[in-house]
Amino acid sequence: MSMYKPLAIAAATLALGACATVPQPLQGQFNDVSTAGAQQGGAPGAKVRWGGEIIKTEPGPQQTCFFVLSEPLDSEARPTAGKTESQGRFVACRDGFYDPEVFTRGREITVTGTLRGAVTQKVGDFDYAYPRVEADVVYLWPKRVPVNRYPPGFYDPFWGPGWGPYGYGPWGDPFWYRPRTIIVPRPVYHAPPPPRGK
C-alpha cells in the first residue's frame, strides 16, 4: 500500500495547483454583489472583484477612471469575453496615471476594490448610473490570441479551393480565406532530334 502514498500526494498537489489559477493580485475574499445590485444603491462599502471590457479610460488630475462593460469572470478571474451577455456597466478609479493608449477600448481588465456610490454619465441621451469602485488593483489581461487547432498547411476539401483553418465558420470550425493558388509546371526542354543520315 505504501507505494501508492507518493502517487496520492503528487495527485493532490497537482489538483491544488490546478485550482490556484487566479493571479495573486486578484486573490482574496469578496462580496457577492452584482453591478445591477450596486446600481440600485446596494452594498455600499462592499469589497468586490469585477471585470469586463474597457469602454474608455479617462485620466484625471489625481487618478484614472476606467469605464467598463461588465462581464462575468471565469475561474481565473478573467472576463468571459463575449461568451455571455453583459452585466451592465461600472466605473473603477485608481490613483495615478494610466495611459489610454495602453488601456484601450476593448481590452479586458479585472479590478478589485470598494464600492463608493455611483457616477452618472450620458450613454447616448440616457443618464446612466455607473456603480463606482475605488480600485486597489487594476489588472490588464494580455490580448487573446486566436488558436489554430489544425496543423500548418492543413487542407479541408469541404471548403473548396482556397479555404483553410482559421477564425470561425458557420459550424464553429476555424477557417480563413486566401486566394486560390494556381501551380504552373516548369517548362520542359526537348532537345531537337539528331539530323537523319543521308
N, CA, C and O of each residue as an XYZ file, in Angstrom:
792
protein
N       0.819     -1.197      0.000
C       0.000      0.000      0.000
C       0.863      1.261      0.000
O       0.461      2.298     -0.528
N       2.068      1.159      0.605
C       2.898      2.339      0.764
C       3.349      2.899     -0.574
O       3.632      4.092     -0.678
N       3.422      2.058     -1.603
C       3.903      2.539     -2.899
C       2.902      3.509     -3.538
O       3.270      4.281     -4.423
N       1.641      3.473     -3.094
C       0.643      4.359     -3.668
C       0.600      5.723     -2.958
O       0.029      6.683     -3.476
N       1.214      5.793     -1.762
C       1.136      7.024     -0.999
C       1.801      8.199     -1.712
O       1.203      9.273     -1.761
N       3.026      8.051     -2.277
C       3.618      9.183     -3.005
C       2.772      9.607     -4.205
O       2.685     10.794     -4.521
N       2.144      8.625     -4.876
C       1.302      8.977     -6.018
C       0.098      9.790     -5.575
O      -0.290     10.749     -6.243
N      -0.493      9.409     -4.451
C      -1.655     10.137     -3.942
C      -1.278     11.558     -3.561
O      -2.021     12.497     -3.847
N      -0.113     11.723     -2.909
C       0.345     13.056     -2.526
C       0.602     13.909     -3.764
O       0.233     15.082     -3.803
N       1.241     13.310     -4.781
C       1.525     14.051     -6.006
C       0.238     14.464     -6.705
O       0.140     15.583     -7.208
N      -0.751     13.575     -6.742
C      -2.027     13.900     -7.393
C      -2.732     15.024     -6.656
O      -3.305     15.915     -7.283
N      -2.694     14.991     -5.323
C      -3.331     16.056     -4.550
C      -2.647     17.388     -4.781
O      -3.309     18.421     -4.883
N      -1.319     17.370     -4.866
C      -0.564     18.600     -5.120
C      -0.922     19.181     -6.475
O      -1.120     20.389     -6.606
N      -1.006     18.314     -7.495
C      -1.372     18.782     -8.825
C      -2.780     19.344     -8.841
O      -3.037     20.347     -9.507
N      -3.690     18.719     -8.123
C      -5.068     19.199     -8.083
C      -5.149     20.575     -7.446
O      -5.873     21.447     -7.926
N      -4.398     20.770     -6.356
C      -4.377     22.077     -5.715
C      -3.771     23.126     -6.623
O      -4.246     24.261     -6.673
N      -2.716     22.748     -7.349
C      -2.084     23.684     -8.272
C      -3.006     24.080     -9.397
O      -2.997     25.225     -9.848
N      -3.822     23.112     -9.862
C      -4.738     23.404    -10.960
C      -5.814     24.380    -10.526
O      -6.309     25.159    -11.340
N      -6.192     24.348     -9.224
C      -7.235     25.243     -8.734
C      -6.705     26.663     -8.525
O      -7.462     27.627     -8.633
N      -5.428     26.794     -8.231
C      -4.841     28.100     -7.919
C      -4.464     28.822     -9.199
O      -3.286     29.048     -9.477
N      -5.491     29.186     -9.984
C      -5.228     29.808    -11.274
C      -5.470     31.314    -11.258
O      -5.139     31.994    -12.229
N      -6.035     31.847    -10.188
C      -6.289     33.281    -10.123
C      -4.974     34.001     -9.857
O      -4.261     33.638     -8.921
N      -4.628     35.023    -10.662
C      -3.386     35.769    -10.408
C      -3.349     36.302     -8.978
O      -4.369     36.715     -8.427
N      -2.165     36.285     -8.398
C      -2.017     36.644     -6.989
C      -2.617     38.020     -6.641
O      -3.260     38.135     -5.598
N      -2.438     39.061     -7.459
C      -3.013     40.366     -7.090
C      -4.530     40.361     -7.012
O      -5.116     41.240     -6.380
N      -5.185     39.374     -7.652
C      -6.648     39.336     -7.682
C      -7.245     38.373     -6.664
O      -8.465     38.233     -6.583
N      -6.400     37.714     -5.894
C      -6.894     36.764     -4.910
C      -7.433     37.480     -3.679
O      -7.013     38.593     -3.364
N      -8.361     36.835     -2.988
C      -8.916     37.419     -1.771
C     -10.362     37.033     -1.589
O     -10.905     36.233     -2.351
N     -10.985     37.606     -0.572
C     -12.388     37.375     -0.258
C     -13.193     38.608     -0.671
O     -12.844     39.739     -0.331
N     -14.277     38.365     -1.412
C     -15.062     39.478     -1.947
C     -16.545     39.209     -1.734
O     -16.977     38.061     -1.629
N     -17.316     40.297     -1.671
C     -18.758     40.184     -1.535
C     -19.394     39.823     -2.870
O     -18.937     40.247     -3.932
N     -20.442     39.041     -2.793
C     -21.168     38.626     -3.996
C     -22.208     39.698     -4.334
O     -23.392     39.561     -4.026
N     -21.730     40.768     -4.975
C     -22.590     41.896     -5.338
C     -22.499     42.094     -6.842
O     -21.401     42.194     -7.389
N     -23.629     42.150     -7.508
C     -23.650     42.371     -8.955
C     -23.644     43.864     -9.253
O     -23.945     44.684     -8.385
N     -23.299     44.205    -10.487
C     -23.340     45.615    -10.888
C     -24.773     46.140    -10.848
O     -25.005     47.300    -10.508
N     -25.740     45.277    -11.199
C     -27.142     45.700    -11.149
C     -27.569     46.022     -9.717
O     -28.252     47.016     -9.475
N     -27.157     45.167     -8.763
C     -27.486     45.422     -7.373
C     -26.828     46.690     -6.854
O     -27.445     47.459     -6.117
N     -25.570     46.909     -7.242
C     -24.861     48.109     -6.807
C     -25.464     49.361     -7.434
O     -25.452     50.432     -6.828
N     -25.989     49.224     -8.645
C     -26.596     50.357     -9.329
C     -27.847     50.840     -8.595
O     -28.204     52.017     -8.653
N     -28.497     49.914     -7.910
C     -29.683     50.264     -7.129
C     -29.323     50.778     -5.734
O     -30.196     50.996     -4.894
N     -28.026     50.968     -5.504
C     -27.595     51.516     -4.220
C     -27.303     50.475     -3.166
O     -27.137     50.807     -1.992
N     -27.237     49.195     -3.578
C     -26.996     48.134     -2.609
C     -25.527     47.966     -2.266
O     -24.652     48.228     -3.091
N     -25.263     47.527     -1.040
C     -23.932     47.138     -0.542
C     -22.870     48.227     -0.661
O     -21.788     47.953     -1.181
N     -23.132     49.448     -0.201
C     -22.053     50.444     -0.199
C     -20.926     50.010      0.733
O     -21.182     49.507      1.827
N     -19.697     50.202      0.310
C     -18.534     49.808      1.099
C     -18.141     48.356      0.935
O     -17.188     47.903      1.569
N     -18.862     47.603      0.088
C     -18.551     46.188     -0.107
C     -17.271     46.026     -0.923
O     -16.972     46.829     -1.808
N     -16.529     44.975     -0.606
C     -15.343     44.624     -1.393
C     -15.783     43.758     -2.562
O     -16.450     42.742     -2.370
N     -15.407     44.161     -3.790
C     -15.849     43.442     -4.980
C     -14.657     43.137     -5.888
O     -13.611     43.782     -5.826
N     -14.861     42.137     -6.723
C     -13.916     41.819     -7.801
C     -14.749     41.732     -9.075
O     -15.488     40.770     -9.285
N     -14.619     42.741     -9.913
C     -15.386     42.832    -11.141
C     -14.434     42.942    -12.335
O     -13.256     43.270    -12.192
N     -14.981     42.659    -13.499
C     -14.165     42.773    -14.706
C     -15.026     42.935    -15.938
O     -16.253     42.871    -15.877
N     -14.357     43.147    -17.053
C     -15.061     43.302    -18.321
C     -14.163     43.963    -19.352
O     -12.939     43.962    -19.226
N     -14.798     44.531    -20.380
C     -14.068     45.197    -21.459
C     -14.108     46.710    -21.256
O     -15.148     47.282    -20.927
N     -12.962     47.339    -21.458
C     -12.870     48.787    -21.298
C     -13.704     49.488    -22.360
O     -13.595     49.188    -23.549
N     -14.536     50.423    -21.922
C     -15.265     51.294    -22.842
C     -14.420     52.529    -23.128
O     -14.253     52.924    -24.282
N     -13.891     53.131    -22.075
C     -12.985     54.282    -22.230
C     -12.167     54.433    -20.958
O     -12.559     53.981    -19.883
N     -11.014     55.086    -21.114
C     -10.113     55.352    -19.996
C      -9.934     56.857    -19.895
O      -9.554     57.504    -20.871
N     -10.205     57.421    -18.720
C     -10.150     58.869    -18.536
C      -9.189     59.218    -17.399
O      -9.561     59.098    -16.231
N      -7.949     59.650    -17.715
C      -7.047     60.124    -16.658
C      -7.507     61.485    -16.136
O      -7.918     62.353    -16.906
N      -7.432     61.655    -14.828
C      -7.739     62.928    -14.198
C      -6.512     63.489    -13.510
O      -5.424     62.928    -13.637
N      -6.666     64.602    -12.772
C      -5.506     65.209    -12.109
C      -4.847     64.289    -11.081
O      -3.626     64.309    -10.928
N      -5.645     63.480    -10.372
C      -5.109     62.650     -9.303
C      -5.246     61.154     -9.576
O      -4.453     60.361     -9.070
N      -6.231     60.763    -10.361
C      -6.474     59.345    -10.582
C      -7.027     59.126    -11.981
O      -7.423     60.064    -12.673
N      -7.040     57.854    -12.375
C      -7.566     57.450    -13.684
C      -8.815     56.620    -13.463
O      -8.858     55.762    -12.582
N      -9.842     56.887    -14.280
C     -11.090     56.140    -14.184
C     -11.289     55.312    -15.447
O     -11.088     55.783    -16.566
N     -11.691     54.065    -15.230
C     -11.930     53.115    -16.317
C     -13.428     52.829    -16.378
O     -14.002     52.314    -15.419
N     -14.050     53.158    -17.485
C     -15.455     52.841    -17.696
C     -15.504     51.486    -18.390
O     -14.906     51.302    -19.450
N     -16.221     50.536    -17.785
C     -16.092     49.131    -18.160
C     -17.471     48.536    -18.456
O     -18.442     48.785    -17.742
N     -17.529     47.738    -19.538
C     -18.698     46.911    -19.828
C     -18.528     45.611    -19.051
O     -17.674     44.787    -19.378
N     -19.343     45.438    -18.030
C     -19.146     44.340    -17.090
C     -19.475     42.989    -17.702
O     -20.447     42.847    -18.444
N     -18.641     41.985    -17.375
C     -18.856     40.611    -17.816
C     -18.560     39.668    -16.656
O     -17.763     40.003    -15.780
N     -19.196     38.482    -16.636
C     -18.865     37.502    -15.596
C     -17.391     37.097    -15.688
O     -16.776     37.186    -16.750
N     -16.845     36.656    -14.572
C     -15.454     36.220    -14.524
C     -15.378     34.703    -14.558
O     -16.250     34.013    -14.030
N     -14.318     34.189    -15.190
C     -14.129     32.745    -15.231
C     -13.323     32.295    -14.016
O     -13.140     33.063    -13.072
N     -12.845     31.059    -14.039
C     -12.138     30.502    -12.881
C     -10.792     31.177    -12.632
O     -10.209     31.014    -11.560
N     -10.297     31.926    -13.599
C      -9.048     32.671    -13.422
C      -9.301     34.126    -13.061
O      -8.365     34.921    -12.979
N     -10.580     34.480    -12.843
C     -10.998     35.860    -12.578
C     -10.824     36.746    -13.800
O     -10.676     37.963    -13.684
N     -10.844     36.117    -14.987
C     -10.752     36.875    -16.243
C     -12.156     37.025    -16.828
O     -12.964     36.101    -16.734
N     -12.458     38.186    -17.434
C     -13.762     38.340    -18.094
C     -13.970     37.275    -19.156
O     -13.023     36.815    -19.795
N     -15.234     36.890    -19.332
C     -15.534     35.779    -20.230
C     -15.604     36.179    -21.696
O     -15.916     35.328    -22.528
N     -15.334     37.406    -22.049
C     -15.115     37.849    -23.431
C     -16.226     37.472    -24.390
O     -16.004     36.703    -25.325
N     -17.412     37.999    -24.171
C     -18.492     37.829    -25.119
C     -19.175     36.484    -25.095
O     -20.081     36.250    -25.895
N     -18.774     35.578    -24.194
C     -19.413     34.261    -24.128
C     -20.784     34.340    -23.461
O     -21.611     33.443    -23.630
N     -21.026     35.409    -22.705
C     -22.315     35.606    -22.058
C     -22.742     37.057    -22.267
O     -21.963     37.874    -22.757
N     -23.975     37.369    -21.898
C     -24.455     38.731    -22.020
C     -23.782     39.625    -20.988
O     -23.365     39.174    -19.921
N     -23.687     40.911    -21.339
C     -23.100     41.873    -20.416
C     -23.942     41.993    -19.159
O     -25.155     41.782    -19.181
N     -23.272     42.340    -18.054
C     -23.957     42.532    -16.779
C     -24.140     44.008    -16.457
O     -24.319     44.377    -15.296
N     -24.096     44.850    -17.479
C     -24.213     46.281    -17.240
C     -22.859     46.962    -17.332
O     -21.942     46.469    -17.989
N     -22.748     48.090    -16.671
C     -21.508     48.875    -16.712
C     -21.117     49.297    -15.300
O     -21.941     49.353    -14.388
N     -19.817     49.594    -15.155
C     -19.333     50.185    -13.916
C     -18.115     51.032    -14.226
O     -17.552     50.960    -15.319
N     -17.717     51.832    -13.255
C     -16.505     52.633    -13.393
C     -15.593     52.306    -12.217
O     -16.036     52.245    -11.070
N     -14.315     52.097    -12.519
C     -13.307     51.833    -11.488
C     -12.260     52.933    -11.563
O     -11.742     53.223    -12.642
N     -11.944     53.544    -10.433
C     -10.976     54.643    -10.391
C      -9.829     54.276     -9.455
O     -10.033     53.724     -8.374
N      -8.617     54.600     -9.905
C      -7.433     54.308     -9.093
C      -6.463     55.467     -9.187
O      -6.337     56.105    -10.232
N      -5.773     55.735     -8.078
C      -4.805     56.828     -8.044
C      -3.696     56.597     -9.058
O      -3.256     55.467     -9.271
N      -3.254     57.675     -9.677
C      -2.151     57.604    -10.627
C      -2.617     57.732    -12.069
O      -3.810     57.803    -12.364
N      -1.632     57.759    -12.949
C      -1.899     57.902    -14.384
C      -1.787     56.554    -15.079
O      -0.788     55.849    -14.933
N      -2.820     56.204    -15.834
C      -2.824     55.012    -16.670
C      -3.069     55.460    -18.105
O      -4.061     56.126    -18.401
N      -2.163     55.091    -18.980
C      -2.180     55.607    -20.346
C      -3.364     55.039    -21.144
O      -3.488     53.821    -21.272
N      -4.233     55.909    -21.681
C      -5.346     55.419    -22.511
C      -4.898     54.714    -23.782
O      -5.678     53.977    -24.385
N      -3.645     54.929    -24.201
C      -3.127     54.232    -25.380
C      -2.739     52.790    -25.053
O      -2.554     51.972    -25.954
N      -2.619     52.488    -23.775
C      -2.358     51.111    -23.330
C      -3.668     50.464    -22.885
O      -3.985     49.339    -23.273
N      -4.421     51.195    -22.066
C      -5.715     50.713    -21.588
C      -6.780     51.158    -22.587
O      -7.591     52.041    -22.309
N      -6.754     50.527    -23.744
C      -7.588     50.955    -24.863
C      -8.969     50.289    -24.826
O      -9.190     49.302    -24.125
N      -9.877     50.861    -25.600
C     -11.224     50.314    -25.713
C     -11.164     48.852    -26.177
O     -10.444     48.520    -27.119
N     -11.921     47.996    -25.508
C     -11.964     46.586    -25.873
C     -11.010     45.702    -25.101
O     -11.190     44.484    -25.077
N      -9.972     46.294    -24.451
C      -9.074     45.472    -23.643
C      -9.809     44.986    -22.396
O     -10.720     45.642    -21.892
N      -9.389     43.824    -21.916
C     -10.030     43.211    -20.755
C      -9.279     43.563    -19.472
O      -8.052     43.479    -19.413
N     -10.032     43.955    -18.450
C      -9.433     44.208    -17.142
C     -10.280     43.553    -16.066
O     -11.480     43.332    -16.233
N      -9.619     43.248    -14.955
C     -10.296     42.837    -13.728
C      -9.809     43.766    -12.633
O      -8.614     44.041    -12.526
N     -10.740     44.250    -11.818
C     -10.383     45.167    -10.741
C     -10.891     44.608     -9.420
O     -11.884     43.883     -9.375
N     -10.195     44.957     -8.354
C     -10.690     44.705     -7.002
C     -10.718     46.032     -6.274
O      -9.885     46.907     -6.510
N     -11.694     46.169     -5.379
C     -11.784     47.432     -4.655
C     -13.072     47.524     -3.863
O     -13.749     46.526     -3.616
N     -13.392     48.741     -3.474
C     -14.521     49.007     -2.588
C     -15.560     49.850     -3.313
O     -15.220     50.814     -4.000
N     -16.838     49.479     -3.156
C     -17.928     50.240     -3.771
C     -18.077     51.590     -3.078
O     -18.140     51.685     -1.852
N     -18.133     52.642     -3.919
C     -18.272     54.011     -3.413
C     -19.314     54.758     -4.230
O     -18.963     55.634     -5.021
N     -20.567     54.433     -4.057
C     -21.623     55.180     -4.719
C     -21.693     54.930     -6.216
O     -21.416     53.830     -6.694
N     -22.074     55.987     -6.955
C     -22.254     55.865     -8.399
C     -21.866     57.174     -9.078
O     -21.861     58.239     -8.460
N     -21.543     57.068    -10.359
C     -21.216     58.222    -11.191
C     -22.169     58.209    -12.377
O     -22.292     57.194    -13.062
N     -22.838     59.317    -12.624
C     -23.802     59.384    -13.717
C     -23.172     60.043    -14.927
O     -22.618     61.139    -14.836
N     -23.262     59.363    -16.064
C     -22.785     59.898    -17.333
C     -23.791     59.558    -18.422
O     -24.580     58.621    -18.302
N     -23.737     60.357    -19.499
C     -24.624     60.114    -20.618
C     -24.163     58.898    -21.423
O     -22.980     58.758    -21.733
N     -25.110     58.025    -21.755
C     -24.905     56.972    -22.738
C     -25.942     57.251    -23.825
O     -27.109     56.885    -23.688
N     -25.509     57.898    -24.904
C     -26.476     58.457    -25.836
C     -27.189     59.608    -25.146
O     -26.543     60.544    -24.676
N     -28.492     59.550    -25.081
C     -29.273     60.569    -24.374
C     -29.713     60.098    -22.990
O     -30.462     60.786    -22.297
N     -29.234     58.911    -22.598
C     -29.673     58.329    -21.333
C     -28.671     58.639    -20.234
O     -27.461     58.527    -20.428
N     -29.196     59.032    -19.067
C     -28.345     59.250    -17.896
C     -28.112     57.913    -17.206
O     -29.001     57.378    -16.544
N     -26.893     57.376    -17.372
C     -26.580     56.046    -16.838
C     -25.804     56.191    -15.537
O     -24.828     56.938    -15.464
N     -26.248     55.465    -14.506
C     -25.567     55.476    -13.207
C     -24.554     54.345    -13.157
O     -24.925     53.179    -13.029
N     -23.280     54.686    -13.258
C     -22.207     53.696    -13.169
C     -21.869     53.448    -11.703
O     -21.445     54.381    -11.021
N     -22.039     52.217    -11.185
C     -21.503     51.934     -9.852
C     -19.994     52.205     -9.842
O     -19.274     51.801    -10.755
N     -19.537     52.884     -8.812
C     -18.123     53.294     -8.753
C     -17.348     52.392     -7.798
O     -17.751     52.166     -6.657
N     -16.224     51.884     -8.300
C     -15.317     51.074     -7.493
C     -14.053     51.880     -7.236
O     -13.380     52.309     -8.174
N     -13.732     52.086     -5.957
C     -12.444     52.681     -5.605
C     -11.427     51.537     -5.632
O     -11.327     50.759     -4.684
N     -10.676     51.449     -6.730
C      -9.883     50.248     -7.005
C      -8.546     50.269     -6.281
O      -7.877     51.299     -6.204
N      -8.169     49.102     -5.751
C      -6.816     48.938     -5.234
C      -5.961     48.085     -6.177
O      -4.735     48.086     -6.075
N      -6.616     47.349     -7.105
C      -5.903     46.587     -8.136
C      -6.618     46.792     -9.470
O      -7.838     46.652     -9.556
N      -5.860     47.119    -10.496
C      -6.373     47.153    -11.868
C      -5.485     46.206    -12.673
O      -4.309     46.487    -12.902
N      -6.055     45.092    -13.094
C      -5.278     44.028    -13.744
C      -5.640     44.005    -15.228
O      -6.763     43.659    -15.597
N      -4.679     44.375    -16.072
C      -4.873     44.375    -17.523
C      -4.443     43.023    -18.076
O      -3.288     42.622    -17.935
N      -5.394     42.318    -18.715
C      -5.097     40.992    -19.251
C      -4.416     41.103    -20.616
O      -4.689     42.035    -21.371
N      -3.532     40.156    -20.932
C      -2.934     40.158    -22.279
C      -4.002     39.915    -23.333
O      -5.038     39.308    -23.061
N      -3.737     40.393    -24.523
C      -4.691     40.205    -25.612
C      -4.831     38.722    -25.913
O      -3.863     37.963    -25.850
N      -6.043     38.326    -26.240
C      -6.296     36.931    -26.598
C      -5.717     36.649    -27.978
O      -5.809     37.478    -28.884
N      -5.119     35.468    -28.126
C      -4.523     35.044    -29.393
C      -5.398     33.960    -30.000
O      -5.652     32.948    -29.348
N      -5.874     34.144    -31.245
C      -6.675     33.079    -31.861
C      -5.894     31.776    -31.920
O      -4.709     31.761    -32.253
N      -6.569     30.690    -31.595
C      -5.926     29.375    -31.569
C      -6.287     28.632    -32.844
O      -7.463     28.437    -33.153
N      -5.262     28.219    -33.580
C      -5.463     27.420    -34.788
C      -5.320     25.961    -34.405
O      -4.221     25.510    -34.082
N      -6.417     25.216    -34.435
C      -6.365     23.836    -33.970
C      -5.989     22.863    -35.073
O      -5.983     21.654    -34.843
N      -5.675     23.353    -36.259
C      -5.235     22.492    -37.350
C      -3.751     22.750    -37.620
O      -3.275     23.864    -37.401
N      -3.014     21.744    -38.090
C      -1.595     21.940    -38.367
C      -1.406     22.840    -39.579
O      -2.303     22.946    -40.415
N      -0.225     23.503    -39.688
C       0.049     24.337    -40.849
C      -0.076     23.542    -42.146
O       0.353     22.392    -42.239
N      -0.680     24.194    -43.147
C      -0.825     23.537    -44.436
C      -2.007     22.614    -44.540
O      -2.205     21.967    -45.569
N      -2.827     22.539    -43.451
C      -3.984     21.652    -43.482
C      -4.961     22.096    -44.559
O      -5.210     23.290    -44.723
N      -5.509     21.146    -45.285
C      -6.482     21.456    -46.336
C      -7.742     20.642    -46.110
O      -7.695     19.415    -46.030
N      -8.860     21.330    -46.008
C     -10.144     20.666    -45.829
C     -10.923     20.775    -47.126
O     -11.346     21.873    -47.487
N     -11.129     19.680    -47.838
C     -11.798     19.755    -49.134
C     -13.237     20.225    -49.036
O     -13.830     20.615    -50.042
N     -13.825     20.193    -47.804
C     -15.198     20.650    -47.656
C     -15.352     22.112    -48.063
O     -16.372     22.525    -48.613
N     -14.277     22.896    -47.766
C     -14.359     24.329    -48.038
C     -14.035     24.664    -49.479
O     -14.285     25.790    -49.909
N     -13.490     23.736    -50.237
C     -13.146     24.026    -51.631
C     -11.808     24.720    -51.716
O     -11.167     24.974    -50.695
N     -11.376     25.031    -52.943
C     -10.057     25.645    -53.120
C      -9.962     26.983    -52.405
O     -10.887     27.795    -52.438
N      -8.822     27.193    -51.758
C      -8.554     28.472    -51.141
C      -9.030     28.604    -49.712
O      -8.799     29.641    -49.089
N      -9.700     27.573    -49.158
C     -10.178     27.665    -47.795
C      -9.325     26.790    -46.887
O      -8.882     25.704    -47.263
N      -9.114     27.289    -45.705
C      -8.314     26.531    -44.749
C      -8.692     26.945    -43.347
O      -9.659     27.689    -43.181
N      -7.970     26.496    -42.322
C      -8.403     26.680    -40.941
C      -7.952     27.990    -40.317
O      -6.757     28.284    -40.280
N      -8.891     28.772    -39.833
C      -8.633     29.952    -39.005
C      -9.976     30.548    -38.650
O     -10.979     30.124    -39.224
N     -10.062     31.524    -37.724
C     -11.331     32.177    -37.445
C     -12.413     31.182    -37.077
O     -12.112     30.134    -36.505
N     -13.684     31.487    -37.395
C     -14.768     30.566    -37.093
C     -15.798     30.575    -38.206
O     -16.259     31.633    -38.633
N     -16.149     29.405    -38.666
C     -17.108     29.251    -39.740
C     -18.503     29.016    -39.205
O     -18.716     29.079    -37.994
N     -19.460     28.746    -40.082
C     -20.856     28.619    -39.647
C     -21.110     27.462    -38.706
O     -22.103     27.483    -37.979
N     -20.252     26.451    -38.688
C     -20.418     25.321    -37.765
C     -19.412     25.363    -36.630
O     -19.213     24.363    -35.940
N     -18.767     26.528    -36.427
C     -17.808     26.658    -35.340
C     -16.427     26.175    -35.695
O     -15.540     26.175    -34.841
N     -16.213     25.757    -36.948
C     -14.889     25.286    -37.331
C     -14.050     26.450    -37.816
O     -14.526     27.270    -38.601
N     -12.774     26.539    -37.349
C     -11.923     27.630    -37.808
C     -11.670     27.561    -39.314
O     -11.573     26.486    -39.907
N     -11.567     28.741    -39.900
C     -11.215     28.795    -41.315
C     -10.629     30.167    -41.638
O     -10.814     31.124    -40.886
N      -9.930     30.250    -42.747
C      -9.592     31.555    -43.306
C      -9.700     31.449    -44.809
O      -9.714     30.357    -45.376
N      -9.777     32.600    -45.442
C      -9.850     32.598    -46.893
C      -8.550     33.140    -47.453
O      -8.009     34.125    -46.950
N      -8.064     32.511    -48.471
C      -6.891     33.015    -49.165
C      -7.107     32.774    -50.650
O      -7.803     31.828    -51.019
N      -6.527     33.607    -51.513
C      -6.738     33.440    -52.941
C      -6.301     32.063    -53.410
O      -5.348     31.485    -52.888
N      -7.000     31.557    -54.385
C      -6.683     30.247    -54.911
C      -5.292     30.259    -55.527
O      -4.931     31.174    -56.266
N      -4.529     29.239    -55.211
C      -3.168     29.124    -55.731
C      -3.180     28.259    -56.988
O      -3.676     27.132    -56.984
N      -2.627     28.807    -58.050
C      -2.524     28.058    -59.300
C      -1.063     27.695    -59.509
O      -0.200     28.571    -59.560
N      -0.791     26.421    -59.627
C       0.581     25.940    -59.802
C       0.841     25.759    -61.293
O       0.174     24.978    -61.971
N       1.824     26.500    -61.779
C       2.208     26.407    -63.191
C       3.428     25.501    -63.285
O       4.458     25.811    -62.687
N       3.347     24.383    -64.019
C       4.503     23.480    -64.106
C       5.661     24.139    -64.839
O       5.471     24.952    -65.744
N       6.869     23.764    -64.421
C       8.056     24.298    -65.087
C       8.111     23.773    -66.516
O       7.780     22.614    -66.765
N       8.531     24.623    -67.459
C       8.625     24.142    -68.851
C       9.706     23.068    -68.988
O      10.754     23.119    -68.344
N       9.419     22.128    -69.824
C      10.361     21.032    -70.061
C      11.005     21.241    -71.443
O      10.318     21.400    -72.453
N      12.316     21.236    -71.450
C      13.041     21.465    -72.709
C      13.245     20.132    -73.426
O      13.756     19.174    -72.845
N      12.842     20.082    -74.691
C      13.033     18.888    -75.516
C      14.126     19.180    -76.540
O      13.996     20.109    -77.338
N      15.189     18.403    -76.522
C      16.269     18.606    -77.500
C      15.748     18.231    -78.892
O      14.960     17.296    -79.032
N      16.195     18.969    -79.927
C      15.779     18.627    -81.288
C      16.352     17.269    -81.685
O      17.443     16.913    -81.238
N      15.647     16.510    -82.507
C      16.162     15.197    -82.909
C      17.415     15.334    -83.739
O      17.544     16.309    -84.480
N      18.346     14.399    -83.648
C      19.589     14.482    -84.461
C      19.241     14.412    -85.942
O      18.267     13.765    -86.325
N      20.039     15.079    -86.774
C      19.765     15.031    -88.226
C      19.841     13.612    -88.753
O      20.708     12.836    -88.351
N      18.953     13.285    -89.630
C      18.912     11.935    -90.199
C      20.025     11.794    -91.235
O      20.253     12.680    -92.059
N      20.703     10.662    -91.166
C      21.798     10.421    -92.125
C      21.298     10.281    -93.556
O      20.214      9.751    -93.800
N      22.094     10.758    -94.487
C      21.721     10.614    -95.891
C      22.251      9.340    -96.433
O      22.041      9.034    -97.607
